[in-house]
Amino acid sequence: MFIALAIVLLVISAILTVLSPKSVSIPETPSYTQTNLYDEVTTFQNIQYVGKDFSIAPAMMVATMTSSSLTFDSILTQFVNDFQLRALPIPPDTWNGPDYSLSKTAPLNYYNLTTNRPASSSAKAVRVNQATQTAASFLQKYLPSIQVQLVESKVNYFSDGYEPTRTTPENARVIFLPFSYQIDGTPVFYNNQREYPFEFVIDSDLHIRKFSFYPLFIQLQLLQKQKTISINQAVIHINQGKASLIGERSTNIGDISQITSAQLSEVSVEYRSDPQSKYVYPFYRFSGDATDANGQKIHVELITPAIQTISQ
């Protein structure tokens, strides 16, 4: 009887082993998680989080990414044909047409399709639902295979004119609409890029004034949930150099090779895709005031993994 029971337990254990997925180990990729927006290394010291209490889910999904069948060349061909674009010899990666121009922003490898039409003179306010439908129709026409959603919390409204300013939805003549891949409602960013993968600026005439995109088109495959780390542990990792500076703003040109101190006051969670390992996993995104290597005050944005990664 005891032998039979032992055999049954062994069989159950074997079945559970097969049914229980093996935990995925996320490797550290220094060239991705530890380089700044200029592809250089920034060192961090005396980093503190001084913001409000922040709650993160105990566990978050991890995914892998594969390349979509969509390519930049196929999109470029459509743009050239539909907007009558002509390649310019100088500067490189620039095309011009009667209605739109296309250019590449280096070193971020971001492309901008920008209208040549003057600003709208319409006095009517732009409507978010109509503008969203305009953007969705554009994506369906030129990028039909990608699965992205509007990041509703980051929709912004602006006045029109030479230097648009933030305004209320009722007074807006221009609207900013960011789209991204999402996992459980959380946006996915490409590696250490600051911008959303697809961004629209649309006016009250429902004319697309600008479409910005990063030419990497992916599909996501969900794997499993993994335990997240606390903000305190994330700050420890930043001080150990496991962070990427993805944005900085200062009055004068600063030296971001070293951040000697920082008071981080804002935090959020987002997903990021690792181009080397092909994993997509959650990150903390911090912002606040810092001091650079020259003692200059700057505003910074930092990202660091929100789950444990493994050194290779």
C-alpha positions in Angstrom: 0.0 0.0 0.0 2.8 2.4 0.9 4.6 1.5 -2.3 1.5 2.3 -4.4 1.0 5.6 -2.6 4.6 6.5 -3.2 4.2 5.7 -6.9 1.0 7.9 -7.1 2.8 10.8 -5.4 5.7 10.5 -7.8 3.3 10.5 -10.8 1.5 13.6 -9.4 4.8 15.3 -8.8 5.9 14.6 -12.4 2.6 15.9 -13.8 2.9 19.1 -11.8 6.5 19.6 -13.0 5.4 19.3 -16.6 2.4 21.6 -16.1 4.2 24.2 -14.0 6.2 26.5 -16.3 9.9 27.0 -15.6 10.7 30.5 -14.2 12.2 32.7 -16.9 15.5 34.4 -15.9 15.8 37.9 -17.4 19.5 38.6 -18.2 21.0 42.0 -17.6 21.9 43.8 -20.8 24.3 46.6 -19.8 24.3 48.1 -23.3 20.6 48.6 -22.9 19.8 49.2 -19.2 23.0 51.1 -18.3 23.6 53.5 -21.1 22.1 57.0 -21.4 20.2 58.6 -24.2 23.5 59.4 -26.0 24.6 55.7 -25.8 27.1 56.6 -23.1 27.4 55.4 -19.5 26.2 57.6 -16.7 27.3 56.9 -13.1 24.9 57.6 -10.2 25.6 58.6 -6.6 23.4 59.7 -3.7 20.1 58.9 -5.5 17.0 59.2 -3.3 13.3 58.8 -3.9 11.4 61.5 -2.1 8.0 61.3 -3.8 4.6 60.0 -2.6 4.0 56.4 -1.6 3.7 54.3 -4.8 2.1 50.8 -5.1 3.3 48.4 -7.7 1.6 45.0 -8.4 3.3 42.1 -6.5 3.9 40.4 -9.8 3.9 41.5 -13.4 3.8 39.8 -16.8 7.0 39.1 -18.8 6.8 38.6 -22.6 9.0 38.0 -25.6 9.0 39.9 -28.8 9.4 38.8 -32.4 9.7 41.0 -35.5 6.5 41.8 -37.4 6.3 41.1 -41.2 6.0 44.9 -41.5 9.2 46.7 -42.5 10.3 50.4 -42.8 11.0 50.0 -46.5 7.4 48.9 -47.2 6.1 51.9 -45.2 8.5 54.2 -47.0 7.3 53.0 -50.4 3.7 53.8 -49.4 4.6 57.2 -48.1 6.6 58.0 -51.2 3.7 57.0 -53.4 0.9 58.5 -51.5 2.6 61.8 -50.4 4.7 62.2 -53.6 7.9 62.3 -51.5 11.3 62.8 -53.1 14.6 61.9 -51.5 16.8 64.9 -50.8 20.6 64.5 -51.0 21.2 66.7 -47.9 20.5 66.1 -45.1 20.5 62.3 -45.4 17.3 60.3 -44.6 15.1 63.2 -45.7 12.2 63.2 -48.2 10.1 66.2 -49.3 6.7 66.4 -51.0 4.0 69.0 -51.7 2.0 68.1 -48.6 4.3 66.3 -46.2 8.0 65.9 -45.4 9.7 62.8 -43.9 12.9 63.0 -41.8 14.9 61.0 -39.4 15.9 62.2 -36.0 19.4 61.1 -35.1 20.8 59.5 -32.9 17.3 58.3 -31.8 16.4 56.7 -35.2 13.0 58.3 -34.9 11.1 59.3 -38.0 8.8 62.2 -38.4 6.2 62.7 -41.1 5.4 66.4 -40.9 2.8 68.4 -42.7 3.8 71.3 -45.0 0.4 72.9 -44.6 0.1 76.1 -42.5 -1.6 76.0 -39.1 -5.3 75.7 -39.2 -7.4 78.9 -38.9 -10.4 77.0 -37.6 -11.9 78.3 -34.4 -13.5 75.0 -33.5 -12.0 72.7 -30.8 -10.5 69.4 -31.7 -12.5 66.4 -30.6 -10.6 63.5 -29.1 -12.9 60.8 -30.4 -12.7 62.1 -34.0 -8.9 62.6 -33.8 -8.4 59.1 -32.4 -10.4 57.7 -35.3 -8.3 59.6 -37.7 -5.1 58.2 -36.2 -6.5 54.7 -36.1 -7.5 54.9 -39.7 -3.9 56.0 -40.6 -2.4 53.1 -38.6 -4.8 50.6 -40.2 -3.8 51.8 -43.7 0.0 52.0 -43.3 0.7 49.7 -40.4 -2.1 47.1 -40.5 -0.3 44.3 -38.8 0.6 46.1 -35.5 -1.5 45.8 -32.4 -1.3 49.1 -30.6 -3.7 51.1 -28.4 -4.1 54.7 -27.4 -2.4 55.7 -24.1 -5.4 57.7 -22.9 -3.7 59.0 -19.8 -1.1 60.7 -21.9 -3.4 62.5 -24.3 -2.5 66.2 -24.3 -4.3 69.3 -25.6 -2.7 72.4 -27.1 -3.5 75.8 -28.6 -2.5 76.3 -32.2 0.1 78.8 -33.5 3.8 79.1 -33.9 4.4 78.0 -30.3 1.4 75.9 -29.0 0.8 75.9 -25.3 -1.0 73.4 -23.1 -4.7 74.1 -22.7 -8.0 72.5 -21.8 -9.9 70.1 -24.1 -12.6 72.7 -24.7 -10.1 75.2 -26.0 -7.7 72.9 -27.8 -7.0 73.3 -31.5 -4.3 70.6 -31.6 -4.2 67.2 -29.8 -1.3 64.9 -29.1 -2.2 61.2 -29.2 0.4 58.5 -28.2 -0.1 54.9 -29.2 1.9 51.9 -27.9 1.9 48.2 -27.6 0.4 47.3 -24.2 0.6 44.5 -21.7 -2.3 44.4 -19.2 -3.0 48.1 -20.0 0.6 49.2 -19.4 2.5 50.8 -22.3 5.5 49.2 -23.9 8.5 51.4 -24.9 11.4 50.4 -27.2 14.6 49.8 -25.2 15.7 53.1 -23.6 13.7 55.4 -25.9 11.8 58.2 -24.1 9.0 58.7 -26.7 6.1 56.4 -27.4 6.5 54.1 -30.4 3.8 56.0 -32.4 2.7 59.6 -31.8 0.2 61.8 -33.6 -0.4 65.5 -33.6 -3.8 66.3 -35.1 -5.6 69.6 -35.5 -9.2 70.6 -35.3 -9.6 70.0 -39.1 -8.6 66.4 -38.4 -5.5 67.0 -40.4 -2.4 65.0 -39.3 0.2 67.6 -38.6 2.8 65.1 -37.5 3.2 61.4 -37.2 6.3 60.2 -35.4 7.4 56.6 -35.2 10.3 54.3 -34.3 10.9 51.8 -37.2 10.7 48.6 -35.1 7.5 46.6 -35.5 7.0 43.8 -33.1 4.6 41.1 -31.9 4.3 40.1 -28.3 4.1 36.7 -26.7 3.1 36.6 -23.0 5.2 34.2 -20.9 4.5 34.4 -17.1 4.3 36.7 -14.2 7.3 37.5 -12.1 7.7 39.1 -8.7 8.4 42.8 -8.8 11.0 44.6 -6.6 10.3 47.5 -4.3 11.1 51.1 -5.0 13.7 51.0 -2.3 15.4 48.1 -4.0 15.2 49.9 -7.3 16.9 53.0 -5.9 19.7 50.8 -4.6 20.1 49.4 -8.1 20.3 52.9 -9.5 23.1 53.8 -7.1 24.8 50.6 -8.2 24.7 51.8 -11.8 21.9 49.6 -13.0 19.9 52.4 -14.6 19.6 54.4 -17.9 19.2 58.1 -18.1 16.7 58.6 -20.8 16.0 62.3 -20.5 17.6 65.5 -19.1 16.7 69.1 -19.1 18.9 72.0 -18.0 19.4 75.7 -18.7 22.9 75.2 -20.0 24.6 72.2 -21.6 25.5 69.8 -18.7 27.8 66.9 -18.1 25.7 63.8 -17.6 28.6 61.4 -17.4 28.0 61.5 -13.6 25.0 62.3 -11.5 26.4 63.2 -8.1 23.0 63.4 -6.4 19.3 63.3 -7.2 15.9 63.8 -5.5 13.5 61.7 -7.5 10.0 62.9 -6.9 7.9 61.1 -9.5 7.6 57.4 -10.4 5.6 55.3 -12.8 5.8 51.7 -14.2 6.0 50.8 -17.9 7.2 48.0 -20.1 10.4 48.1 -22.2 11.7 45.8 -24.9 15.3 44.5 -24.7 16.6 44.4 -28.3 19.3 41.9 -27.3 17.5 39.3 -25.2 14.1 39.9 -26.9 12.4 40.0 -23.5 9.8 42.6 -22.7 9.5 43.3 -19.0 8.5 46.1 -16.5 10.6 49.1 -15.5 10.4 51.9 -13.0 10.5 55.3 -14.6 11.7 58.0 -12.2 12.0 61.8 -12.6 13.3 64.6 -10.4 16.0 67.2 -9.8 19.7 66.2 -9.9 23.2 67.6 -9.8 25.6 66.7 -12.6 29.4 66.4 -12.7 29.8 70.1 -13.0 27.6 70.9 -10.0 24.8 72.1 -12.3 21.2 71.5 -11.5 19.3 69.5 -14.1 16.0 67.6 -14.4 16.4 63.9 -15.2 14.4 60.9 -16.1 15.8 57.4 -15.2 14.6 53.9 -15.9 15.6 50.7 -14.0 14.1 47.2 -14.1 11.1 46.6 -11.8 11.9 42.9 -11.6 15.1 41.1 -10.7 17.5 40.6 -13.5 20.4 38.2 -13.7 24.1 39.2 -14.3 25.7 37.2 -17.1 
